[in-house]
């Protein structure tokens, strides 16, 4: 029983840390290296403990190059044919998200 409680505590702490890292990435954004590093750390924490990120968190970084995205600065967001299209200006790739 103790092991299950420890895992639950670890996941709760990890979720809090991931949220803090995304907030720090948002605050540090003009310094892109630091913001990207915060995102990298958050991804590694989530992968290590098998935690799913929220939709907001998943859509705030590029799935190809893992850079922190800010619409209008290093990303372009458009709606076309029932899809949200996010274009990363760093790696020049698209992410398409269907609108339900």
Biopython code that builds the backbone (N, CA, C, O; Angstrom):
import numpy as np
from Bio.PDB.StructureBuilder import StructureBuilder

atoms = [
    (1, "UNK", "N", (0.807, -1.194, 0.000)),
    (1, "UNK", "CA", (0.000, 0.000, 0.000)),
    (1, "UNK", "C", (0.854, 1.264, 0.000)),
    (1, "UNK", "O", (0.490, 2.258, -0.628)),
    (2, "UNK", "N", (1.953, 1.235, 0.678)),
    (2, "UNK", "CA", (2.794, 2.410, 0.786)),
    (2, "UNK", "C", (3.349, 2.838, -0.569)),
    (2, "UNK", "O", (3.458, 4.033, -0.842)),
    (3, "UNK", "N", (3.700, 1.877, -1.416)),
    (3, "UNK", "CA", (4.267, 2.197, -2.712)),
    (3, "UNK", "C", (3.272, 2.981, -3.570)),
    (3, "UNK", "O", (3.668, 3.909, -4.275)),
    (4, "UNK", "N", (2.007, 2.627, -3.523)),
    (4, "UNK", "CA", (0.985, 3.313, -4.311)),
    (4, "UNK", "C", (0.853, 4.766, -3.857)),
    (4, "UNK", "O", (0.726, 5.669, -4.684)),
    (5, "UNK", "N", (0.884, 4.990, -2.537)),
    (5, "UNK", "CA", (0.789, 6.352, -2.029)),
    (5, "UNK", "C", (1.999, 7.179, -2.436)),
    (5, "UNK", "O", (1.868, 8.358, -2.764)),
    (6, "UNK", "N", (3.182, 6.561, -2.415)),
    (6, "UNK", "CA", (4.388, 7.269, -2.826)),
    (6, "UNK", "C", (4.310, 7.681, -4.298)),
    (6, "UNK", "O", (4.702, 8.792, -4.653)),
    (7, "UNK", "N", (3.810, 6.794, -5.147)),
    (7, "UNK", "CA", (3.687, 7.115, -6.565)),
    (7, "UNK", "C", (2.687, 8.244, -6.777)),
    (7, "UNK", "O", (2.913, 9.128, -7.603)),
    (8, "UNK", "N", (1.591, 8.218, -6.041)),
    (8, "UNK", "CA", (0.591, 9.277, -6.170)),
    (8, "UNK", "C", (1.179, 10.619, -5.733)),
    (8, "UNK", "O", (0.931, 11.646, -6.364)),
    (9, "UNK", "N", (1.953, 10.604, -4.658)),
    (9, "UNK", "CA", (2.590, 11.841, -4.193)),
    (9, "UNK", "C", (3.600, 12.346, -5.218)),
    (9, "UNK", "O", (3.673, 13.544, -5.492)),
    (10, "UNK", "N", (4.380, 11.421, -5.783)),
    (10, "UNK", "CA", (5.366, 11.810, -6.790)),
    (10, "UNK", "C", (4.697, 12.440, -8.009)),
    (10, "UNK", "O", (5.175, 13.448, -8.529)),
    (11, "UNK", "N", (3.598, 11.850, -8.462)),
    (11, "UNK", "CA", (2.897, 12.392, -9.628)),
    (11, "UNK", "C", (2.312, 13.763, -9.332)),
    (11, "UNK", "O", (2.346, 14.650, -10.185)),
    (12, "UNK", "N", (1.773, 13.944, -8.124)),
    (12, "UNK", "CA", (1.197, 15.237, -7.752)),
    (12, "UNK", "C", (2.292, 16.306, -7.716)),
    (12, "UNK", "O", (2.101, 17.410, -8.227)),
    (13, "UNK", "N", (3.426, 15.980, -7.118)),
    (13, "UNK", "CA", (4.543, 16.925, -7.059)),
    (13, "UNK", "C", (5.050, 17.233, -8.469)),
    (13, "UNK", "O", (5.343, 18.384, -8.790)),
    (14, "UNK", "N", (5.151, 16.212, -9.300)),
    (14, "UNK", "CA", (5.625, 16.399, -10.673)),
    (14, "UNK", "C", (4.675, 17.300, -11.465)),
    (14, "UNK", "O", (5.136, 18.157, -12.220)),
    (15, "UNK", "N", (3.365, 17.125, -11.310)),
    (15, "UNK", "CA", (2.399, 17.977, -12.004)),
    (15, "UNK", "C", (2.552, 19.432, -11.583)),
    (15, "UNK", "O", (2.462, 20.337, -12.413)),
    (16, "UNK", "N", (2.785, 19.655, -10.289)),
    (16, "UNK", "CA", (2.992, 21.016, -9.797)),
    (16, "UNK", "C", (4.270, 21.612, -10.397)),
    (16, "UNK", "O", (4.284, 22.776, -10.797)),
    (17, "UNK", "N", (5.334, 20.821, -10.459)),
    (17, "UNK", "CA", (6.596, 21.307, -11.009)),
    (17, "UNK", "C", (6.472, 21.614, -12.489)),
    (17, "UNK", "O", (7.029, 22.598, -12.974)),
    (18, "UNK", "N", (5.742, 20.772, -13.206)),
    (18, "UNK", "CA", (5.534, 21.013, -14.639)),
    (18, "UNK", "C", (4.795, 22.333, -14.842)),
    (18, "UNK", "O", (5.157, 23.125, -15.712)),
    (19, "UNK", "N", (3.766, 22.566, -14.042)),
    (19, "UNK", "CA", (3.006, 23.815, -14.140)),
    (19, "UNK", "C", (3.908, 25.014, -13.845)),
    (19, "UNK", "O", (3.834, 26.026, -14.542)),
    (20, "UNK", "N", (4.749, 24.913, -12.833)),
    (20, "UNK", "CA", (5.677, 25.995, -12.484)),
    (20, "UNK", "C", (6.664, 26.240, -13.627)),
    (20, "UNK", "O", (6.960, 27.388, -13.956)),
    (21, "UNK", "N", (7.171, 25.165, -14.231)),
    (21, "UNK", "CA", (8.129, 25.320, -15.339)),
    (21, "UNK", "C", (7.491, 25.997, -16.542)),
    (21, "UNK", "O", (8.144, 26.800, -17.208)),
    (22, "UNK", "N", (6.226, 25.690, -16.837)),
    (22, "UNK", "CA", (5.552, 26.361, -17.947)),
    (22, "UNK", "C", (5.336, 27.840, -17.639)),
    (22, "UNK", "O", (5.444, 28.680, -18.532)),
    (23, "UNK", "N", (5.030, 28.166, -16.380)),
    (23, "UNK", "CA", (4.886, 29.575, -15.998)),
    (23, "UNK", "C", (6.219, 30.306, -16.137)),
    (23, "UNK", "O", (6.262, 31.437, -16.621)),
    (24, "UNK", "N", (7.307, 29.658, -15.713)),
    (24, "UNK", "CA", (8.630, 30.273, -15.833)),
    (24, "UNK", "C", (9.017, 30.456, -17.299)),
    (24, "UNK", "O", (9.645, 31.455, -17.651)),
    (25, "UNK", "N", (8.651, 29.507, -18.153)),
    (25, "UNK", "CA", (8.942, 29.635, -19.583)),
    (25, "UNK", "C", (8.205, 30.837, -20.165)),
    (25, "UNK", "O", (8.748, 31.559, -21.002)),
    (26, "UNK", "N", (6.975, 31.047, -19.723)),
    (26, "UNK", "CA", (6.197, 32.192, -20.194)),
    (26, "UNK", "C", (6.837, 33.507, -19.745)),
    (26, "UNK", "O", (6.903, 34.466, -20.513)),
    (27, "UNK", "N", (7.304, 33.544, -18.504)),
    (27, "UNK", "CA", (7.930, 34.762, -17.985)),
    (27, "UNK", "C", (9.281, 35.034, -18.641)),
    (27, "UNK", "O", (9.637, 36.189, -18.872)),
    (28, "UNK", "N", (10.032, 33.979, -18.939)),
    (28, "UNK", "CA", (11.384, 34.129, -19.474)),
    (28, "UNK", "C", (11.409, 34.155, -20.991)),
    (28, "UNK", "O", (12.487, 34.047, -21.575)),
    (29, "UNK", "N", (10.268, 34.295, -21.656)),
    (29, "UNK", "CA", (10.232, 34.076, -23.099)),
    (29, "UNK", "C", (11.181, 34.924, -23.929)),
    (29, "UNK", "O", (11.809, 34.360, -24.825)),
    (30, "UNK", "N", (11.344, 36.202, -23.722)),
    (30, "UNK", "CA", (12.286, 36.887, -24.629)),
    (30, "UNK", "C", (13.658, 36.199, -24.672)),
    (30, "UNK", "O", (14.357, 36.284, -25.681)),
    (31, "UNK", "N", (14.038, 35.536, -23.611)),
    (31, "UNK", "CA", (15.250, 34.713, -23.608)),
    (31, "UNK", "C", (14.826, 33.308, -24.053)),
    (31, "UNK", "O", (14.444, 32.480, -23.226)),
    (32, "UNK", "N", (14.895, 33.046, -25.358)),
    (32, "UNK", "CA", (14.350, 31.797, -25.894)),
    (32, "UNK", "C", (15.089, 30.563, -25.404)),
    (32, "UNK", "O", (14.474, 29.510, -25.232)),
    (33, "UNK", "N", (16.391, 30.668, -25.177)),
    (33, "UNK", "CA", (17.131, 29.496, -24.703)),
    (33, "UNK", "C", (16.629, 29.044, -23.337)),
    (33, "UNK", "O", (16.452, 27.850, -23.098)),
    (34, "UNK", "N", (16.403, 29.993, -22.453)),
    (34, "UNK", "CA", (15.937, 29.643, -21.117)),
    (34, "UNK", "C", (14.514, 29.072, -21.169)),
    (34, "UNK", "O", (14.221, 28.082, -20.499)),
    (35, "UNK", "N", (13.628, 29.694, -21.963)),
    (35, "UNK", "CA", (12.256, 29.197, -22.080)),
    (35, "UNK", "C", (12.240, 27.779, -22.651)),
    (35, "UNK", "O", (11.488, 26.925, -22.182)),
    (36, "UNK", "N", (13.071, 27.532, -23.662)),
    (36, "UNK", "CA", (13.134, 26.195, -24.264)),
    (36, "UNK", "C", (13.684, 25.171, -23.273)),
    (36, "UNK", "O", (13.263, 24.014, -23.277)),
    (37, "UNK", "N", (14.610, 25.588, -22.436)),
    (37, "UNK", "CA", (15.167, 24.677, -21.433)),
    (37, "UNK", "C", (14.111, 24.311, -20.396)),
    (37, "UNK", "O", (14.034, 23.156, -19.976)),
    (38, "UNK", "N", (13.295, 25.280, -19.978)),
    (38, "UNK", "CA", (12.215, 24.984, -19.034)),
    (38, "UNK", "C", (11.239, 23.970, -19.628)),
    (38, "UNK", "O", (10.790, 23.055, -18.937)),
    (39, "UNK", "N", (10.915, 24.136, -20.905)),
    (39, "UNK", "CA", (10.013, 23.198, -21.578)),
    (39, "UNK", "C", (10.652, 21.814, -21.649)),
    (39, "UNK", "O", (9.978, 20.808, -21.431)),
    (40, "UNK", "N", (11.929, 21.760, -21.946)),
    (40, "UNK", "CA", (12.647, 20.487, -22.023)),
    (40, "UNK", "C", (12.617, 19.760, -20.679)),
    (40, "UNK", "O", (12.376, 18.554, -20.632)),
    (41, "UNK", "N", (12.856, 20.478, -19.602)),
    (41, "UNK", "CA", (12.828, 19.871, -18.264)),
    (41, "UNK", "C", (11.423, 19.360, -17.947)),
    (41, "UNK", "O", (11.265, 18.256, -17.424)),
    (42, "UNK", "N", (10.398, 20.164, -18.266)),
    (42, "UNK", "CA", (9.010, 19.760, -17.998)),
    (42, "UNK", "C", (8.652, 18.494, -18.780)),
    (42, "UNK", "O", (7.994, 17.603, -18.242)),
    (43, "UNK", "N", (9.077, 18.407, -20.039)),
    (43, "UNK", "CA", (8.809, 17.223, -20.852)),
    (43, "UNK", "C", (9.466, 15.996, -20.247)),
    (43, "UNK", "O", (8.854, 14.930, -20.182)),
    (44, "UNK", "N", (10.707, 16.141, -19.803)),
    (44, "UNK", "CA", (11.423, 14.992, -19.241)),
    (44, "UNK", "C", (10.774, 14.523, -17.936)),
    (44, "UNK", "O", (10.709, 13.320, -17.681)),
    (45, "UNK", "N", (10.298, 15.447, -17.116)),
    (45, "UNK", "CA", (9.599, 15.062, -15.886)),
    (45, "UNK", "C", (8.339, 14.286, -16.235)),
    (45, "UNK", "O", (8.061, 13.246, -15.637)),
    (46, "UNK", "N", (7.567, 14.795, -17.216)),
    (46, "UNK", "CA", (6.317, 14.138, -17.611)),
    (46, "UNK", "C", (6.581, 12.744, -18.191)),
    (46, "UNK", "O", (5.839, 11.803, -17.910)),
    (47, "UNK", "N", (7.621, 12.617, -18.987)),
    (47, "UNK", "CA", (7.927, 11.314, -19.584)),
    (47, "UNK", "C", (8.414, 10.327, -18.528)),
    (47, "UNK", "O", (8.067, 9.146, -18.572)),
    (48, "UNK", "N", (9.209, 10.801, -17.592)),
    (48, "UNK", "CA", (9.772, 9.909, -16.582)),
    (48, "UNK", "C", (8.690, 9.299, -15.695)),
    (48, "UNK", "O", (8.755, 8.120, -15.345)),
    (49, "UNK", "N", (7.687, 10.117, -15.332)),
    (49, "UNK", "CA", (6.629, 9.637, -14.443)),
    (49, "UNK", "C", (5.333, 9.304, -15.181)),
    (49, "UNK", "O", (4.311, 9.039, -14.548)),
    (50, "UNK", "N", (5.368, 9.316, -16.512)),
    (50, "UNK", "CA", (4.211, 8.978, -17.335)),
    (50, "UNK", "C", (2.995, 9.830, -16.985)),
    (50, "UNK", "O", (1.918, 9.310, -16.691)),
    (51, "UNK", "N", (3.184, 11.142, -17.022)),
    (51, "UNK", "CA", (2.126, 12.105, -16.723)),
    (51, "UNK", "C", (1.676, 12.751, -18.029)),
    (51, "UNK", "O", (2.502, 13.116, -18.866)),
    (52, "UNK", "N", (0.364, 12.889, -18.197)),
    (52, "UNK", "CA", (-0.172, 13.553, -19.375)),
    (52, "UNK", "C", (-0.262, 15.052, -19.094)),
    (52, "UNK", "O", (-0.762, 15.472, -18.051)),
    (53, "UNK", "N", (0.232, 15.853, -20.046)),
    (53, "UNK", "CA", (0.136, 17.305, -19.912)),
    (53, "UNK", "C", (-1.246, 17.757, -20.357)),
    (53, "UNK", "O", (-1.928, 17.057, -21.105)),
    (54, "UNK", "N", (-1.652, 18.929, -19.891)),
    (54, "UNK", "CA", (-2.953, 19.473, -20.292)),
    (54, "UNK", "C", (-2.886, 19.944, -21.749)),
    (54, "UNK", "O", (-1.799, 20.090, -22.309)),
    (55, "UNK", "N", (-4.039, 20.177, -22.351)),
    (55, "UNK", "CA", (-4.078, 20.634, -23.740)),
    (55, "UNK", "C", (-3.344, 21.952, -23.903)),
    (55, "UNK", "O", (-2.617, 22.153, -24.876)),
    (56, "UNK", "N", (-3.537, 22.840, -22.954)),
    (56, "UNK", "CA", (-2.890, 24.144, -23.011)),
    (56, "UNK", "C", (-1.368, 23.984, -23.008)),
    (56, "UNK", "O", (-0.665, 24.654, -23.766)),
    (57, "UNK", "N", (-0.873, 23.106, -22.163)),
    (57, "UNK", "CA", (0.566, 22.874, -22.085)),
    (57, "UNK", "C", (1.091, 22.238, -23.369)),
    (57, "UNK", "O", (2.136, 22.641, -23.879)),
    (58, "UNK", "N", (0.370, 21.246, -23.891)),
    (58, "UNK", "CA", (0.826, 20.544, -25.097)),
    (58, "UNK", "C", (0.885, 21.468, -26.309)),
    (58, "UNK", "O", (1.748, 21.322, -27.174)),
    (59, "UNK", "N", (-0.039, 22.415, -26.357)),
    (59, "UNK", "CA", (-0.093, 23.303, -27.514)),
    (59, "UNK", "C", (0.846, 24.495, -27.396)),
    (59, "UNK", "O", (0.945, 25.292, -28.328)),
    (60, "UNK", "N", (1.530, 24.629, -26.278)),
    (60, "UNK", "CA", (2.403, 25.785, -26.107)),
    (60, "UNK", "C", (3.845, 25.512, -26.522)),
    (60, "UNK", "O", (4.699, 26.388, -26.383)),
    (61, "UNK", "N", (4.132, 24.313, -27.030)),
    (61, "UNK", "CA", (5.468, 24.057, -27.567)),
    (61, "UNK", "C", (5.359, 23.243, -28.846)),
    (61, "UNK", "O", (4.380, 22.530, -29.067)),
    (62, "UNK", "N", (6.382, 23.362, -29.682)),
    (62, "UNK", "CA", (6.408, 22.675, -30.976)),
    (62, "UNK", "C", (6.697, 21.193, -30.763)),
    (62, "UNK", "O", (7.589, 20.836, -29.994)),
    (63, "UNK", "N", (5.952, 20.340, -31.439)),
    (63, "UNK", "CA", (6.134, 18.890, -31.296)),
    (63, "UNK", "C", (7.367, 18.384, -32.052)),
    (63, "UNK", "O", (7.818, 17.262, -31.826)),
    (64, "UNK", "N", (7.907, 19.209, -32.944)),
    (64, "UNK", "CA", (9.024, 18.787, -33.773)),
    (64, "UNK", "C", (10.373, 19.217, -33.198)),
    (64, "UNK", "O", (11.309, 18.422, -33.119)),
    (65, "UNK", "N", (10.459, 20.496, -32.794)),
    (65, "UNK", "CA", (11.747, 21.001, -32.291)),
    (65, "UNK", "C", (11.689, 21.362, -30.803)),
    (65, "UNK", "O", (12.701, 21.756, -30.224)),
    (66, "UNK", "N", (10.522, 21.230, -30.186)),
    (66, "UNK", "CA", (10.315, 21.447, -28.747)),
    (66, "UNK", "C", (10.646, 22.858, -28.284)),
    (66, "UNK", "O", (11.100, 23.044, -27.155)),
    (67, "UNK", "N", (10.428, 23.853, -29.135)),
    (67, "UNK", "CA", (10.621, 25.231, -28.700)),
    (67, "UNK", "C", (9.322, 25.774, -28.137)),
    (67, "UNK", "O", (8.237, 25.366, -28.554)),
    (68, "UNK", "N", (9.432, 26.687, -27.197)),
    (68, "UNK", "CA", (8.268, 27.336, -26.598)),
    (68, "UNK", "C", (7.678, 28.291, -27.632)),
    (68, "UNK", "O", (8.400, 29.120, -28.187)),
    (69, "UNK", "N", (6.384, 28.187, -27.895)),
    (69, "UNK", "CA", (5.740, 28.967, -28.942)),
    (69, "UNK", "C", (4.914, 30.111, -28.365)),
    (69, "UNK", "O", (4.159, 29.938, -27.409)),
    (70, "UNK", "N", (5.080, 31.279, -28.971)),
    (70, "UNK", "CA", (4.251, 32.436, -28.660)),
    (70, "UNK", "C", (3.686, 32.924, -29.989)),
    (70, "UNK", "O", (4.430, 33.288, -30.900)),
    (71, "UNK", "N", (2.373, 32.925, -30.085)),
    (71, "UNK", "CA", (1.721, 33.294, -31.331)),
    (71, "UNK", "C", (2.068, 34.734, -31.712)),
    (71, "UNK", "O", (1.949, 35.650, -30.899)),
    (72, "UNK", "N", (2.492, 34.913, -32.943)),
    (72, "UNK", "CA", (2.848, 36.229, -33.438)),
    (72, "UNK", "C", (4.328, 36.542, -33.328)),
    (72, "UNK", "O", (4.817, 37.446, -34.006)),
    (73, "UNK", "N", (5.052, 35.816, -32.490)),
    (73, "UNK", "CA", (6.488, 36.063, -32.326)),
    (73, "UNK", "C", (7.286, 34.978, -33.039)),
    (73, "UNK", "O", (8.014, 35.261, -33.990)),
    (74, "UNK", "N", (7.150, 33.745, -32.582)),
    (74, "UNK", "CA", (7.869, 32.654, -33.251)),
    (74, "UNK", "C", (6.906, 31.558, -33.711)),
    (74, "UNK", "O", (7.329, 30.450, -34.041)),
    (75, "UNK", "N", (5.614, 31.875, -33.729)),
    (75, "UNK", "CA", (4.607, 30.925, -34.214)),
    (75, "UNK", "C", (3.481, 31.691, -34.908)),
    (75, "UNK", "O", (3.235, 32.862, -34.621)),
    (76, "UNK", "N", (2.820, 31.014, -35.809)),
    (76, "UNK", "CA", (1.702, 31.597, -36.533)),
    (76, "UNK", "C", (0.511, 30.668, -36.358)),
    (76, "UNK", "O", (0.616, 29.474, -36.637)),
    (77, "UNK", "N", (-0.619, 31.194, -35.903)),
    (77, "UNK", "CA", (-1.803, 30.390, -35.652)),
    (77, "UNK", "C", (-2.910, 30.811, -36.609)),
    (77, "UNK", "O", (-3.230, 31.993, -36.732)),
    (78, "UNK", "N", (-3.487, 29.821, -37.285)),
    (78, "UNK", "CA", (-4.572, 30.089, -38.240)),
    (78, "UNK", "C", (-5.646, 29.030, -38.108)),
    (78, "UNK", "O", (-5.409, 27.945, -37.577)),
    (79, "UNK", "N", (-6.831, 29.360, -38.602)),
    (79, "UNK", "CA", (-7.937, 28.405, -38.650)),
    (79, "UNK", "C", (-8.300, 28.228, -40.113)),
    (79, "UNK", "O", (-8.560, 29.196, -40.828)),
    (80, "UNK", "N", (-8.313, 26.964, -40.550)),
    (80, "UNK", "CA", (-8.613, 26.688, -41.950)),
    (80, "UNK", "C", (-9.211, 25.295, -42.088)),
    (80, "UNK", "O", (-8.672, 24.331, -41.545)),
    (81, "UNK", "N", (-10.311, 25.183, -42.805)),
    (81, "UNK", "CA", (-10.966, 23.908, -43.091)),
    (81, "UNK", "C", (-11.218, 23.074, -41.833)),
    (81, "UNK", "O", (-11.001, 21.862, -41.838)),
    (82, "UNK", "N", (-11.668, 23.706, -40.779)),
    (82, "UNK", "CA", (-11.980, 22.969, -39.559)),
    (82, "UNK", "C", (-10.770, 22.515, -38.770)),
    (82, "UNK", "O", (-10.878, 21.605, -37.949)),
    (83, "UNK", "N", (-9.618, 23.131, -39.001)),
    (83, "UNK", "CA", (-8.399, 22.797, -38.267)),
    (83, "UNK", "C", (-7.743, 24.059, -37.726)),
    (83, "UNK", "O", (-7.799, 25.115, -38.356)),
    (84, "UNK", "N", (-7.125, 23.946, -36.564)),
    (84, "UNK", "CA", (-6.241, 24.986, -36.070)),
    (84, "UNK", "C", (-4.852, 24.597, -36.565)),
    (84, "UNK", "O", (-4.382, 23.491, -36.300)),
    (85, "UNK", "N", (-4.204, 25.497, -37.277)),
    (85, "UNK", "CA", (-2.885, 25.215, -37.834)),
    (85, "UNK", "C", (-1.878, 26.111, -37.139)),
    (85, "UNK", "O", (-1.977, 27.337, -37.202)),
    (86, "UNK", "N", (-0.911, 25.498, -36.476)),
    (86, "UNK", "CA", (0.145, 26.231, -35.788)),
    (86, "UNK", "C", (1.436, 26.009, -36.565)),
    (86, "UNK", "O", (1.890, 24.877, -36.733)),
    (87, "UNK", "N", (2.014, 27.101, -37.032)),
    (87, "UNK", "CA", (3.247, 27.048, -37.828)),
    (87, "UNK", "C", (4.402, 27.538, -36.964)),
    (87, "UNK", "O", (4.374, 28.662, -36.463)),
    (88, "UNK", "N", (5.404, 26.705, -36.792)),
    (88, "UNK", "CA", (6.594, 27.054, -36.015)),
    (88, "UNK", "C", (7.595, 27.730, -36.940)),
    (88, "UNK", "O", (8.006, 27.151, -37.945)),
    (89, "UNK", "N", (7.984, 28.947, -36.606)),
    (89, "UNK", "CA", (8.936, 29.676, -37.442)),
    (89, "UNK", "C", (10.380, 29.236, -37.190)),
    (89, "UNK", "O", (11.276, 29.610, -37.947)),
    (90, "UNK", "N", (10.615, 28.456, -36.149)),
    (90, "UNK", "CA", (11.967, 27.974, -35.856)),
    (90, "UNK", "C", (12.332, 26.795, -36.768)),
    (90, "UNK", "O", (13.383, 26.800, -37.409)),
    (91, "UNK", "N", (11.450, 25.781, -36.818)),
    (91, "UNK", "CA", (11.755, 24.584, -37.604)),
    (91, "UNK", "C", (10.961, 24.521, -38.910)),
    (91, "UNK", "O", (11.153, 23.604, -39.709)),
    (92, "UNK", "N", (10.070, 25.493, -39.127)),
    (92, "UNK", "CA", (9.284, 25.585, -40.372)),
    (92, "UNK", "C", (8.335, 24.403, -40.564)),
    (92, "UNK", "O", (8.125, 23.957, -41.691)),
    (93, "UNK", "N", (7.762, 23.894, -39.473)),
    (93, "UNK", "CA", (6.825, 22.777, -39.575)),
    (93, "UNK", "C", (5.469, 23.180, -39.013)),
    (93, "UNK", "O", (5.346, 24.153, -38.268)),
    (94, "UNK", "N", (4.447, 22.398, -39.393)),
    (94, "UNK", "CA", (3.072, 22.675, -39.023)),
    (94, "UNK", "C", (2.564, 21.644, -38.018)),
    (94, "UNK", "O", (2.995, 20.491, -38.015)),
    (95, "UNK", "N", (1.643, 22.083, -37.171)),
    (95, "UNK", "CA", (0.889, 21.186, -36.322)),
    (95, "UNK", "C", (-0.584, 21.471, -36.595)),
    (95, "UNK", "O", (-1.033, 22.612, -36.483)),
    (96, "UNK", "N", (-1.322, 20.447, -36.949)),
    (96, "UNK", "CA", (-2.742, 20.618, -37.259)),
    (96, "UNK", "C", (-3.580, 19.979, -36.160)),
    (96, "UNK", "O", (-3.372, 18.821, -35.798)),
    (97, "UNK", "N", (-4.529, 20.749, -35.634)),
    (97, "UNK", "CA", (-5.394, 20.290, -34.552)),
    (97, "UNK", "C", (-6.835, 20.417, -35.029)),
    (97, "UNK", "O", (-7.281, 21.529, -35.313)),
    (98, "UNK", "N", (-7.578, 19.318, -35.128)),
    (98, "UNK", "CA", (-8.966, 19.406, -35.595)),
    (98, "UNK", "C", (-9.868, 20.120, -34.597)),
    (98, "UNK", "O", (-9.711, 19.977, -33.384)),
    (99, "UNK", "N", (-10.810, 20.887, -35.124)),
    (99, "UNK", "CA", (-11.811, 21.555, -34.291)),
    (99, "UNK", "C", (-13.042, 20.666, -34.287)),
    (99, "UNK", "O", (-13.536, 20.277, -35.345)),
    (100, "UNK", "N", (-13.535, 20.345, -33.100)),
    (100, "UNK", "CA", (-14.718, 19.478, -33.021)),
    (100, "UNK", "C", (-15.982, 20.275, -33.048)),
    (100, "UNK", "O", (-17.072, 19.706, -32.990)),
]
sb = StructureBuilder()
sb.init_structure("model")
sb.init_model(0)
sb.init_chain("A")
sb.init_seg("    ")
for serial, (resi, resn, name, xyz) in enumerate(atoms, 1):
    if name == "N":
        sb.init_residue(resn, " ", resi, " ")
    sb.init_atom(name, np.array(xyz, "f"), 0.0, 1.0, " ", f" {name:<3s}", serial, name[0])
structure = sb.get_structure()
